[in-house]
């Protein structure tokens, strides 16, 4: 397979600049700033002159840990939604508008096209992440809210989660020829994974008796869910978050390696689909 580095850069730059020309990125940053500021202000008011906050049942939690939770909700989750939709419509939009056919009249191969799209999307997240982290640090400095190294680790880990989301989105985008279908696929996949999480949580409350019918069903369903969870980027992200909480750098590195493998597999499958189906 020939890798056209220049083509990847051109496609990536075009995708990145197109994103900056749209309102989407700025709306996302605006929402992130608003939610982050309100949350950090509330945190500051709830625990002035203290490094911990007293929650329900007298439990004290460090402010720095709450900052990480706020970051995950306001920055990672919102970016997840934005880039998930942006990625899943990226190739489908090119097909729908027939611009992909014009691109492939030039010396451009499927791998360079998919890699360029990925580069453009992840570059957008790098921008969102950088601006958001600077905003967080400045607001925390003004409010004298402590930040620890876990905040940096969470930011780095989020890059791997969003990379998985982009790769998965591009894969779904290759399966459809119009934007509506690609969005439908994204919603369907999200609901499927969400329902699996609910089922998995429900099964944990069931009594375990391997000899009973319920026990057999529980084992079977749990095994299926464990296998399917490999396609959920959140399973690797949660693994990394748990590693950060336990200061387990080996497990954190392992979650990143799994994410890289996830991205590689989905990007390569996307390339294969484009090669088999063509640009129609």
C-alpha angles and dihedrals in degrees: 000000000000114000113210103199093182092053091050090052093048094049091044094049092048092050091047095048091045088055091051091050091056126075094237098088093046093047089051092049090047092053091046092051093047096048093041095050094046092047095046091045090052090047091051092049092048095054111024116176092007137095092217136055123217110229132177120323091018095289113156117211125187115250091228090060091051090050088058091051091049089049092051092050100041102035109021099038095044091046088048091057095043098045092039090060092038092052098043090054097040101091095025089057091052089051094046093050091042090233091122090066090056091049093055092052085071122070092280126133129201095253094053090047095052093041090050092051090050091048092051094049096046089047088058090053092049087057093047091046095048095048092043094049091049089050091049093049093048094048092046089050092052092048093039091237112160121240123194135195090272088073090061091044091051090051092050092046090052089062089064093048093050090046088057091048092051093047091048091047093051089049091054089045092059090056095061135055098207138044096243093057093047092052089048089053091050093050091046093050092046093050090047093053092043092053090049090056090051092049091048091051091048092051091056089065094052117099112253115234112152091196095057127081090243090052092052092048091047092052092047095048092043090053092050091048091049090054095045091048087072088076092053112091089201091069090064092041092051088049089055094046091052089049091052091050091051093040088238103154093176092058090043090055089047091055089052092050090050089050092051090051089049092052093046093050096048094045092050092047088050090053092049092049091051091048092050099040098034122215096305 
